[in-house]
Amino acid sequence: MPGTNLTRDEAATRAALLDIASYTVDLDLTKGTVESYDGTFGSTTTIRFTCSEPGADTFADLVGATVESITLNGRELDPATAYADSRIALSDLAADNELVVRARCAYSHTGEGLHRFVDPVDDRVYLYSQFEVPDARRVFTTFEQPDLKSVFTFNVTAPAHWVVVSNAPTPEPETLGEGTAVWRFPETKRMSTYITAIVAGEYHAEFDVYEGRFGQIPLGHYCRQSLVEHMDTAELVKITKQSFAFFEEQFDYPYPFGKYDQLYVPEYNMGAMENAGCVTLRDEYLPRSRQPRSFYEFRCSVITHEMAHMWFGDLVTMKWWDDLWLNESFAEWACYYCEAEATDFTDAWTGFANARKQTGYRADQLPSTHPIAADNVDLHAVEVNFDMITYAKGASVLKQLVAWVGLEPFLAGLRQYFRDHEFGNATFDDLLAALEASSGRELSGWAQEWLQTAGVNTLSPVFELAEDGTYRSFSVAQSADPEWPTLRRHRLGIGLYDDVDGRLVRREYVEVDVEGASTAVEQLVGARQPALLLLNDEDHAYAKIRLDERSLATVVDGGLSRLDDSLARALVWGSAWDMTRDAEMAATDFVRLVLANIATETDSWGVTRIPTYAALAVSSYSAPEHRDALRAEWESGLRDLARTAEPGSDHQLTFVRAWANAAHSDAALDELVALLDGSTTIEGLAVDQDLRWWLITALAAAGRFGEAEIQAELGRDNTISGKEKAAAARVAQPTAEAKAAGWSAILDPATPNETSREMVLSIFRHGQDEVTAPYLEKYLEAAETVIDTLGFHKASVMLEYGFPKPLASPELLARVDAWVEGTSAPAGAVRYAREGRADAARALAAQERDSRR
C-alpha cells in the first residue's frame, strides 16, 4: 500500500496522462473559531483536466480527510471504495474531465497542511498553510506533484472579522450573515500545488508599494495582533524593496505574481516558505527582545532567499524532487549575493563562511552524506535528503560555479532559462544547457564530479623553502575521505599575508585551478614565505583547508586579531575548527584561540557562532582528565569578555549568553542570579525578557532554579514564547523527574511542534550523565515508531537533536551499531541514529587528541 508516499515513476506516468486545466477550491473555515472549533474544516475541490488516453485510470491525492462525496464527470463514486490509502481512484477517464470532491479535512498542529494556533495572550485564532513537499493534499484534493501545474481559484468562507490571504490579490469579502463572509479570490498564475497558500485569522496588516523598473508591486506585511509592536515594518519593507530592485535587474524578468505578501506566523516548523506571492515566515523573526546583528543578517537572508524563489522555483519549477537541491541551492546562493550587493549586510559572504557553510561541511562528513543531486525515487527519499547538503553545500558549489564560468555569463544563462521555461517545469540539464551556451564552457564533467558524488575534499599546502626563505617549490595537495574518494576541480585563491606594522596584510594573491592529488603552483616559486599562507582566499572553493605550521603559529599567537579582512579571518577560523573536529588540533588550543581573538572579531556571525564551536570543544572534544580545568578557563574567560565588551554591543550580549551557558561554579551562578534580580548590573546590558529566560534556563540546568522560579517567570511572560522557554527550562533541570516528563512530552503528538523543539534542544546537557544515562535506550526504542506517531517533520527534529550525544563512549558506539544492524525502523530514523553515533565517535577521537597536547 502506498500510504502517503508517491514514487517518481508513478508521477511520470500521471504527468504523461494528464493536463490540469484548473482547480477551484472552496474552503469553509467557520468552524475554526474558539467557540465553534471541532478540529475540521470543509474542503470542496473541483478539478478540470484532460486525459491523453480516454478510458485510462489514475488517482487523485487527499490525506487524512473524511470524504462526503466524489463526482467524476457527473458520475457519483462511492467514497467507501474509491477513497483509500490517501488516494482517490479515478477510472474510465474521458478526454475532458471534471472531478468534484467534498470532504472535511483536519486542522494541523505540526505545521503540515493547515496549521491552527490560538494565541494564549488574547485567544485570537491564526491559520496558515504549509505544503512543501507534499501537503497541499491535506487541505484540498490534488494531483500532488510539481510538474502538474495549473491555475487555482480559492473561495474561502470564514468569520467576517478575519483576514484572509492567498496567492492572488485579496478581494473584498462578501458578507453572508451570522458573522461570516466569503473571499472569492481571482484566478492565480500557473503554479505547482506545493506553492499555493491560504492564511487566515485575526492578523494585523500593513501595506506599502514597490515602484520598480517593471511597474508597481503591492506589498503586505502581516503578524499576530500580540506582535504588532515588534513588527519593524519599515526595516522589512526596506529589505523587500532593495531585494526586488536587485533581482529585477539581475534576472531581467518582471516579478511574476502581481502582489507580494509576507506573513509572520506562529509555531512554524521551517524558516519560511516561498508560496507564490504569499510568503510565510517564522514569527520568531519579529523579536520582542534585543538580538545581535547576526540575527537580523540571517533574517535578511531568509527574506531574500524566499524572494529569489519567486523566479527560481515558482516561475520555473523542477519537474520532480530530484532537482529540489537546485531549487534551494540557487535561492541560497542568490540570497547571499543579493544581501552582499544590495542591503546593509555587505559582508554577507563572510557570515556565510563563518556559519552557513560550516553546516554544509559538517553534513558532508556524516555517514548520511549524499550527492547534492540525490536520487529521490519517492517522497520518502525527498524527506530524508532535504538537509544542509541541499542548502549549504549546494549554495557553496553554485558559488564556485559562478567563479568557474564568470558572473556575467552565469546571469546571461539564467535570464535565458527564465524566458525559455516561464510558468513551466525544467530540469538541471535545462539550466546546464543555458549556462553552457552563455559561457562557452563544457559543464557536464563539472556537474558529474560536483553533483553526482558526495564528500568534502581537504586542500593542504606542500612546499620546500630555499635558503633565503623563498619557496623553492609549491603545490596544493588534495585528499578525500576513503569512502568518498572523488578528487575534484577547484577554483582556488591563495593569499600571502605579511606582518606589517602590527597588522597582517596581504602581499600577494594568485588564483589557480586545482585538479587531482597534487597541483603545482609555479606562480609562487621564488615568493618569500609569508607569516600567513591562506588557501581558498576569497572563498571560491568548497573544501576544507589546512594551515601550515608557520601560519598556524601566527594565528594562535594572537595574529588572527591582526588580520583586517573579515572573510580571510573566517577562513582561518574555519580551518582551525575543521582541524579540531578532525582531531588534528587540540580542543584546548582551539578554545584558547577563541578566547584570545574573539573580542576583536567584527563579523556578526563570527561573534555569535564561533563561541558555540568553542563551547562544543570544551564539553565534547576536550580530554576528560583535564576537562574541569578547561571548563573553568572557559567560564572565567567568557566572564572577562562579557564585562570588558563595549557596553550595549553585540559582543557583550553574545558573551553574556555564552557565559550563562558555561556557568557552573558557585561564584558564576551567584552572579547570574544577581543579574536576574538586578542586584548587580553590567553597563549597557538590558536584562530583557529573552535574556531573563536564558539566565533562568542556565540556572535550572545547574540545579539552582526549579519549578517555583520557572513558574514565577511564566507568570510574567504568559505568551507562547514564554510557554516554550519555560518548557525548555524545566527539561534542562538535572533531575530524573524533569527528564522523564520532558521526554514524554517530546514524544506526545499533542505537544505543539515549537514547544517540542525547544525541549529537544534543551534536554541532554553535559555534566548530567547520571540522569540522562537511560536515554540512549529510550531514544533507540522511540526511533522505531516516532516517524509514524509524530509525522516526519516533528519526528526529524526529535531524532536529530534528541540523540544523547553527551553520553559518548565506546559502549554507546557499539550499542548503536548493534541497533542499526538489527532494526526495522524507517530509513530516516536509522539515518539520524547513525549521525548521532558519528558525532559521538568524532568526540572520542578529539578527546584522545586533546589528551596528547
DOMAR-198183 format. One line per 3 residues: their letters; for each residue x, y, z of C-alpha. Coordinates in steps of 0.1 Angstrom, whole numbers. Example, Ala and Ser with C-alpha at 12.3 -4.5 7.8 and 13.67 -1.06 7.14 Angstrom:
2
as	123 -45 78 ~ 137 -11 71;
//
This chain:
853
mpg	0 0 0 ~ 15 34 -10 ~ 1 54 20;
tnl	12 90 17 ~ 42 80 -5 ~ 44 87 -42;
trd	71 73 -65 ~ 89 92 -92 ~ 77 66 -117;
eaa	40 70 -106 ~ 44 107 -110 ~ 59 104 -145;
tra	31 81 -156 ~ 4 105 -143 ~ 21 135 -158;
all	22 118 -193 ~ -15 111 -190 ~ -30 143 -176;
dia	-30 181 -182 ~ -47 201 -154 ~ -68 229 -167;
syt	-79 244 -134 ~ -86 240 -97 ~ -114 256 -78;
vdl	-111 252 -41 ~ -139 261 -17 ~ -128 261 20;
dlt	-152 266 49 ~ -132 278 79 ~ -162 289 100;
kgt	-156 260 125 ~ -121 274 132 ~ -131 299 159;
ves	-125 292 196 ~ -163 289 201 ~ -171 266 172;
ydg	-139 246 168 ~ -144 209 161 ~ -109 201 146;
tfg	-120 201 110 ~ -128 224 81 ~ -148 220 49;
stt	-130 214 16 ~ -146 212 -18 ~ -124 208 -48;
tir	-133 210 -84 ~ -105 199 -108 ~ -109 202 -146;
ftc	-83 182 -166 ~ -78 164 -198 ~ -66 128 -204;
sep	-44 119 -233 ~ -57 83 -232 ~ -95 82 -228;
gad	-106 51 -208 ~ -74 51 -187 ~ -72 51 -149;
tfa	-54 73 -125 ~ -57 87 -90 ~ -60 120 -71;
dlv	-45 127 -37 ~ -61 136 -4 ~ -47 129 31;
gat	-65 124 64 ~ -99 135 52 ~ -135 124 58;
ves	-148 123 22 ~ -185 131 19 ~ -189 128 -19;
itl	-169 122 -51 ~ -182 131 -85 ~ -163 123 -117;
ngr	-179 136 -150 ~ -213 136 -133 ~ -209 101 -121;
eld	-211 95 -83 ~ -183 74 -69 ~ -187 57 -35;
pat	-161 72 -11 ~ -160 39 8 ~ -144 22 -21;
aya	-130 50 -42 ~ -111 67 -14 ~ -84 46 4;
dsr	-48 49 14 ~ -47 87 8 ~ -58 83 -28;
ial	-90 87 -48 ~ -92 61 -76 ~ -104 75 -109;
sdl	-113 51 -136 ~ -125 53 -172 ~ -114 88 -177;
aad	-128 109 -206 ~ -108 132 -229 ~ -121 161 -208;
nel	-129 156 -171 ~ -143 173 -141 ~ -137 159 -106;
vvr	-156 173 -76 ~ -146 161 -41 ~ -164 173 -9;
arc	-146 165 23 ~ -139 175 58 ~ -102 179 65;
ays	-83 181 98 ~ -65 211 111 ~ -28 206 118;
htg	-8 213 149 ~ 25 202 134 ~ 29 228 106;
egl	19 203 79 ~ -13 212 59 ~ -34 239 75;
hrf	-20 248 109 ~ -42 263 136 ~ -29 283 165;
vdp	-47 301 194 ~ -27 329 209 ~ -26 324 247;
vdd	-23 362 252 ~ -57 371 237 ~ -73 338 224;
rvy	-72 351 188 ~ -71 324 161 ~ -45 322 134;
lys	-43 297 105 ~ -17 292 78 ~ -8 266 53;
qfe	25 248 48 ~ 25 225 17 ~ 61 217 8;
vpd	68 189 0 ~ 35 171 -5 ~ 10 186 19;
arr	-15 206 -2 ~ -33 172 -3 ~ -41 177 34;
vft	-62 207 26 ~ -78 200 -8 ~ -78 173 -34;
tfe	-48 174 -57 ~ -26 158 -82 ~ 3 163 -59;
qpd	34 166 -79 ~ 54 197 -91 ~ 51 191 -129;
lks	13 191 -129 ~ 9 229 -127 ~ -24 246 -130;
vft	-43 278 -122 ~ -62 279 -89 ~ -93 298 -77;
fnv	-97 299 -39 ~ -131 307 -23 ~ -128 309 14;
tap	-157 312 39 ~ -146 324 73 ~ -156 347 102;
ahw	-162 381 88 ~ -137 399 111 ~ -108 377 99;
vvv	-82 385 74 ~ -77 360 45 ~ -47 360 22;
sna	-37 337 -7 ~ -16 337 -38 ~ -38 361 -57;
ptp	-47 396 -46 ~ -71 396 -16 ~ -107 406 -27;
epe	-133 425 -7 ~ -152 399 13 ~ -189 393 6;
tlg	-210 393 38 ~ -230 361 43 ~ -247 370 76;
egt	-243 355 111 ~ -208 369 113 ~ -194 351 83;
avw	-181 362 49 ~ -167 347 17 ~ -135 358 0;
rfp	-136 349 -37 ~ -100 352 -49 ~ -92 358 -86;
etk	-75 330 -106 ~ -38 326 -99 ~ -10 323 -124;
rms	0 287 -133 ~ 18 271 -104 ~ 25 239 -86;
tyi	3 227 -58 ~ 30 230 -32 ~ 34 267 -35;
tai	-3 275 -32 ~ -13 290 2 ~ -41 300 25;
vag	-35 322 55 ~ -65 333 77 ~ -73 347 111;
eyh	-72 379 131 ~ -39 391 116 ~ -27 427 117;
aef	-17 440 83 ~ 4 469 70 ~ 8 478 33;
dvy	33 496 10 ~ 41 496 -27 ~ 74 489 -45;
egr	80 511 -76 ~ 104 493 -99 ~ 116 491 -135;
fgq	86 469 -145 ~ 59 488 -126 ~ 43 486 -91;
ipl	42 457 -68 ~ 18 459 -38 ~ 35 448 -6;
ghy	18 434 26 ~ 33 425 60 ~ 12 406 85;
crq	16 393 120 ~ -4 383 151 ~ -21 412 170;
slv	1 405 200 ~ 33 411 180 ~ 23 444 163;
ehm	47 464 185 ~ 75 441 175 ~ 70 441 137;
dta	96 465 125 ~ 78 471 92 ~ 100 500 79;
elv	131 477 80 ~ 112 448 65 ~ 99 470 37;
kit	134 484 31 ~ 149 450 26 ~ 120 439 4;
kqs	123 468 -19 ~ 161 465 -20 ~ 157 429 -30;
faf	131 435 -56 ~ 153 461 -73 ~ 183 438 -72;
fee	166 407 -86 ~ 147 426 -113 ~ 180 440 -125;
qfd	199 407 -122 ~ 172 384 -137 ~ 159 409 -162;
ypy	124 394 -158 ~ 94 411 -142 ~ 82 397 -108;
pfg	56 371 -120 ~ 29 371 -93 ~ 14 406 -91;
kyd	15 413 -54 ~ 39 402 -26 ~ 27 395 9;
qly	50 383 38 ~ 32 368 67 ~ 49 361 100;
vpe	32 331 115 ~ 34 311 148 ~ 47 276 155;
ynm	63 273 121 ~ 83 241 116 ~ 105 257 89;
gam	123 290 85 ~ 100 303 57 ~ 82 291 26;
ena	81 306 -9 ~ 44 304 -16 ~ 39 324 -48;
gcv	31 360 -37 ~ 22 348 -2 ~ 54 341 17;
tlr	51 327 52 ~ 79 331 78 ~ 85 322 114;
dey	72 349 137 ~ 103 345 158 ~ 118 367 132;
lpr	99 396 149 ~ 119 395 182 ~ 105 411 213;
srq	139 415 229 ~ 173 427 218 ~ 191 404 193;
prs	226 406 179 ~ 233 418 143 ~ 237 382 131;
fye	200 376 139 ~ 190 404 116 ~ 215 394 90;
frc	200 359 90 ~ 165 373 88 ~ 176 394 58;
svi	189 362 41 ~ 156 344 47 ~ 137 373 31;
the	160 374 1 ~ 160 336 -2 ~ 122 334 -5;
mah	121 362 -29 ~ 147 346 -52 ~ 123 316 -53;
mwf	97 337 -70 ~ 117 333 -102 ~ 137 302 -95;
gdl	112 276 -81 ~ 79 293 -86 ~ 81 308 -121;
vtm	103 279 -133 ~ 97 248 -112 ~ 115 214 -111;
kww	98 185 -128 ~ 104 162 -99 ~ 120 164 -65;
ddl	154 152 -78 ~ 161 188 -85 ~ 150 201 -51;
wln	186 207 -44 ~ 188 231 -73 ~ 157 249 -61;
esf	171 255 -27 ~ 208 258 -36 ~ 201 285 -61;
aew	179 305 -37 ~ 206 301 -10 ~ 233 314 -34;
acy	211 342 -46 ~ 201 354 -12 ~ 237 359 -1;
yce	246 375 -34 ~ 217 399 -30 ~ 224 406 6;
aea	260 414 -1 ~ 253 436 -31 ~ 220 453 -23;
tdf	214 455 15 ~ 232 469 46 ~ 247 434 52;
tda	276 439 28 ~ 298 413 44 ~ 272 385 40;
wtg	297 362 23 ~ 318 363 55 ~ 288 353 76;
fan	281 326 51 ~ 317 312 56 ~ 315 315 94;
ark	282 299 98 ~ 261 285 69 ~ 290 269 50;
qtg	301 251 82 ~ 268 233 84 ~ 275 220 49;
yra	309 208 58 ~ 295 190 88 ~ 267 174 69;
dql	291 162 42 ~ 312 143 67 ~ 283 124 83;
pst	276 88 73 ~ 244 101 58 ~ 261 123 32;
hpi	248 120 -3 ~ 254 137 -37 ~ 239 171 -40;
aad	217 158 -68 ~ 202 130 -48 ~ 183 101 -64;
nvd	148 109 -50 ~ 129 78 -62 ~ 99 87 -40;
lha	86 112 -14 ~ 102 93 14 ~ 136 98 -2;
vev	129 135 -6 ~ 122 139 31 ~ 154 121 41;
nfd	176 141 16 ~ 162 176 24 ~ 192 188 45;
mit	222 210 47 ~ 237 192 17 ~ 207 206 -2;
yak	212 242 12 ~ 247 250 23 ~ 268 227 2;
gas	246 233 -28 ~ 250 271 -25 ~ 287 267 -20;
vlk	291 247 -51 ~ 270 272 -71 ~ 292 299 -58;
qlv	321 280 -72 ~ 303 275 -105 ~ 298 313 -107;
awv	336 317 -102 ~ 342 289 -128 ~ 321 304 -157;
gle	321 341 -147 ~ 293 361 -131 ~ 280 377 -163;
pfl	278 345 -183 ~ 261 329 -154 ~ 235 356 -152;
agl	230 356 -190 ~ 223 319 -189 ~ 199 323 -161;
rqy	179 350 -179 ~ 175 328 -209 ~ 164 299 -187;
frd	136 320 -172 ~ 124 331 -206 ~ 125 296 -220;
hef	107 279 -192 ~ 84 306 -177 ~ 54 292 -158;
gna	66 257 -167 ~ 89 230 -154 ~ 125 223 -161;
tfd	154 201 -151 ~ 190 208 -141 ~ 200 197 -176;
dll	180 226 -190 ~ 198 251 -168 ~ 232 235 -176;
aal	225 239 -213 ~ 216 275 -209 ~ 249 281 -189;
eas	270 262 -214 ~ 255 284 -242 ~ 262 316 -224;
sgr	296 308 -211 ~ 311 286 -238 ~ 322 262 -210;
els	316 224 -211 ~ 299 218 -178 ~ 287 182 -178;
gwa	320 170 -164 ~ 319 196 -137 ~ 283 186 -128;
qew	294 149 -126 ~ 322 155 -101 ~ 304 180 -80;
lqt	268 170 -81 ~ 268 132 -85 ~ 294 125 -58;
agv	295 131 -21 ~ 321 141 5 ~ 343 171 10;
ntl	379 174 -1 ~ 408 187 20 ~ 434 211 5;
spv	468 214 20 ~ 499 235 11 ~ 531 214 3;
fel	563 233 -2 ~ 601 234 1 ~ 619 265 12;
aed	652 278 -3 ~ 679 291 20 ~ 667 327 15;
gty	632 319 28 ~ 615 318 -6 ~ 595 289 -20;
rsf	617 265 -40 ~ 586 246 -49 ~ 549 249 -41;
sva	519 227 -47 ~ 484 221 -34 ~ 477 186 -22;
qsa	441 173 -24 ~ 427 144 -4 ~ 393 128 2;
dpe	377 105 26 ~ 383 69 16 ~ 345 63 15;
wpt	340 92 -9 ~ 373 93 -28 ~ 365 118 -56;
lrr	391 144 -62 ~ 376 175 -79 ~ 385 206 -98;
hrl	385 237 -76 ~ 389 274 -84 ~ 413 284 -57;
gig	426 316 -44 ~ 459 317 -25 ~ 468 347 -3;
lyd	502 355 12 ~ 500 378 43 ~ 529 396 59;
dvd	532 412 93 ~ 533 449 85 ~ 533 474 114;
grl	514 450 137 ~ 488 440 111 ~ 486 410 88;
vrr	484 425 53 ~ 480 406 20 ~ 511 410 -1;
eyv	501 387 -30 ~ 471 369 -43 ~ 471 342 -70;
evd	441 322 -84 ~ 446 288 -98 ~ 426 257 -109;
veg	434 228 -87 ~ 429 193 -101 ~ 439 158 -89;
ast	460 148 -60 ~ 486 175 -65 ~ 487 208 -84;
ave	519 227 -88 ~ 516 265 -84 ~ 545 279 -103;
qlv	535 315 -97 ~ 546 311 -60 ~ 581 297 -68;
gar	605 323 -57 ~ 580 342 -35 ~ 591 349 1;
qpa	573 327 27 ~ 546 348 44 ~ 536 349 80;
lll	502 335 69 ~ 496 314 39 ~ 459 311 32;
lnd	444 286 8 ~ 410 294 -6 ~ 414 331 -1;
edh	382 348 -13 ~ 364 316 -5 ~ 355 304 -40;
aya	361 267 -33 ~ 341 243 -13 ~ 368 224 6;
kir	384 221 40 ~ 418 239 41 ~ 448 233 62;
lde	472 258 76 ~ 509 251 75 ~ 529 251 108;
rsl	541 287 105 ~ 507 300 96 ~ 490 282 125;
atv	516 296 149 ~ 509 331 135 ~ 472 330 142;
vdg	474 310 175 ~ 499 336 189 ~ 474 364 185;
gls	478 370 148 ~ 442 363 139 ~ 430 395 155;
rld	457 414 135 ~ 441 402 102 ~ 419 430 90;
dsl	399 412 62 ~ 369 396 78 ~ 365 369 51;
ara	401 359 54 ~ 396 356 92 ~ 365 334 86;
lvw	386 311 65 ~ 412 308 93 ~ 385 303 119;
gsa	370 276 97 ~ 403 259 92 ~ 411 258 129;
wdm	377 244 137 ~ 379 218 110 ~ 413 207 123;
trd	398 205 158 ~ 369 184 146 ~ 392 162 127;
aem	414 156 158 ~ 444 174 142 ~ 443 203 166;
aat	438 200 204 ~ 404 213 216 ~ 422 232 244;
dfv	442 251 218 ~ 411 260 198 ~ 394 273 229;
rlv	424 294 237 ~ 425 307 202 ~ 389 318 206;
lan	394 334 240 ~ 424 354 226 ~ 408 366 194;
iat	370 367 196 ~ 368 401 213 ~ 381 419 182;
etd	361 399 156 ~ 339 422 136 ~ 318 398 116;
swg	284 394 133 ~ 282 357 125 ~ 317 352 137;
vtr	310 368 170 ~ 279 347 177 ~ 288 314 161;
ipt	324 308 169 ~ 319 308 207 ~ 294 279 202;
yaa	321 260 184 ~ 344 266 214 ~ 317 255 238;
lav	314 222 220 ~ 352 218 221 ~ 351 223 259;
ssy	322 200 266 ~ 327 172 239 ~ 362 174 224;
sap	384 181 255 ~ 401 152 273 ~ 380 141 303;
ehr	411 142 326 ~ 415 179 323 ~ 380 190 312;
dal	373 206 346 ~ 403 229 343 ~ 393 239 307;
rae	357 244 318 ~ 369 268 345 ~ 392 286 320;
wes	363 289 295 ~ 339 302 322 ~ 364 327 335;
glr	374 339 300 ~ 338 345 290 ~ 331 364 322;
dla	360 387 314 ~ 349 391 278 ~ 314 399 289;
rta	325 425 315 ~ 350 442 292 ~ 330 443 260;
epg	317 476 247 ~ 285 484 267 ~ 254 476 247;
sdh	273 459 219 ~ 266 426 202 ~ 298 413 217;
qlt	285 420 252 ~ 252 403 246 ~ 268 372 229;
fvr	294 368 256 ~ 269 371 284 ~ 248 344 268;
awa	278 322 263 ~ 289 328 299 ~ 255 319 312;
naa	257 286 293 ~ 292 279 306 ~ 285 289 342;
hsd	290 260 367 ~ 310 274 396 ~ 291 287 426;
aal	306 322 420 ~ 294 323 384 ~ 259 310 393;
del	257 336 421 ~ 264 363 395 ~ 237 350 372;
val	212 352 400 ~ 223 387 408 ~ 220 398 371;
ldg	185 383 371 ~ 173 400 403 ~ 190 433 395;
stt	214 433 424 ~ 243 435 400 ~ 244 451 366;
ieg	267 452 336 ~ 269 486 320 ~ 248 487 288;
lav	233 452 292 ~ 195 451 292 ~ 182 421 310;
dqd	151 419 289 ~ 126 390 287 ~ 146 368 263;
lrw	178 372 283 ~ 158 365 315 ~ 148 331 301;
wli	184 325 290 ~ 196 331 326 ~ 168 311 341;
tal	174 281 319 ~ 211 282 327 ~ 203 283 364;
aaa	178 255 361 ~ 203 233 342 ~ 228 239 371;
grf	202 229 397 ~ 199 264 412 ~ 164 270 400;
gea	134 247 400 ~ 97 248 392 ~ 89 277 415;
eiq	112 301 398 ~ 102 288 363 ~ 65 292 371;
ael	71 327 385 ~ 87 338 353 ~ 60 323 333;
grd	36 344 353 ~ 55 374 340 ~ 55 361 304;
nti	23 342 296 ~ 29 342 259 ~ 36 313 235;
sgk	73 322 236 ~ 71 322 274 ~ 55 288 275;
eka	81 274 251 ~ 110 289 271 ~ 95 275 303;
aaa	93 241 288 ~ 130 243 278 ~ 140 254 313;
rva	120 226 330 ~ 136 199 309 ~ 171 214 315;
qpt	169 205 352 ~ 194 178 363 ~ 167 155 378;
aea	153 122 366 ~ 118 136 370 ~ 124 165 347;
kaa	140 144 320 ~ 111 118 322 ~ 84 145 320;
gws	102 162 291 ~ 108 131 272 ~ 72 121 275;
ail	61 155 262 ~ 86 154 233 ~ 70 121 222;
dpa	34 133 227 ~ 18 142 193 ~ -3 168 212;
tpn	27 188 222 ~ 30 218 198 ~ 59 214 174;
ets	78 245 185 ~ 75 236 222 ~ 87 201 214;
rem	117 216 195 ~ 127 238 225 ~ 126 208 248;
vls	146 186 225 ~ 173 212 222 ~ 175 216 260;
ifr	171 181 274 ~ 205 165 271 ~ 233 185 286;
hgq	269 178 295 ~ 275 170 331 ~ 241 154 337;
dev	252 118 327 ~ 236 102 358 ~ 201 113 349;
tap	205 110 311 ~ 221 76 310 ~ 189 57 304;
yle	181 78 273 ~ 202 61 247 ~ 179 30 250;
kyl	148 53 252 ~ 160 71 220 ~ 165 38 201;
eaa	131 25 213 ~ 114 57 202 ~ 132 57 168;
etv	113 25 158 ~ 80 43 157 ~ 83 81 162;
idt	80 90 125 ~ 47 73 124 ~ 34 88 156;
lgf	47 124 152 ~ 49 128 114 ~ 82 133 96;
hka	89 170 103 ~ 84 168 141 ~ 100 134 144;
svm	131 145 124 ~ 137 173 150 ~ 134 148 178;
ley	157 122 161 ~ 183 148 151 ~ 186 167 183;
gfp	173 142 208 ~ 203 118 204 ~ 221 118 238;
kpl	255 129 224 ~ 269 138 259 ~ 270 101 266;
asp	297 95 240 ~ 316 63 248 ~ 329 32 231;
ell	299 14 246 ~ 275 38 230 ~ 291 33 196;
arv	288 -5 200 ~ 252 -3 211 ~ 241 19 182;
daw	260 -3 158 ~ 241 -33 171 ~ 208 -15 169;
veg	214 -4 133 ~ 222 -39 123 ~ 190 -54 137;
tsa	164 -26 135 ~ 134 -24 112 ~ 130 13 119;
pag	123 37 89 ~ 154 48 69 ~ 150 83 82;
avr	152 72 118 ~ 183 50 111 ~ 199 79 94;
yar	197 102 124 ~ 209 75 148 ~ 239 69 126;
egr	246 106 126 ~ 244 108 164 ~ 268 79 166;
ada	292 96 141 ~ 292 128 163 ~ 300 106 194;
ara	328 89 175 ~ 343 122 164 ~ 341 135 200;
laa	361 104 213 ~ 388 109 186 ~ 391 146 195;
qer	393 138 232 ~ 422 114 225 ~ 440 142 206;
dsr	435 167 233 ~ 450 143 259 ~ 482 144 239;
r	487 182 238;
//
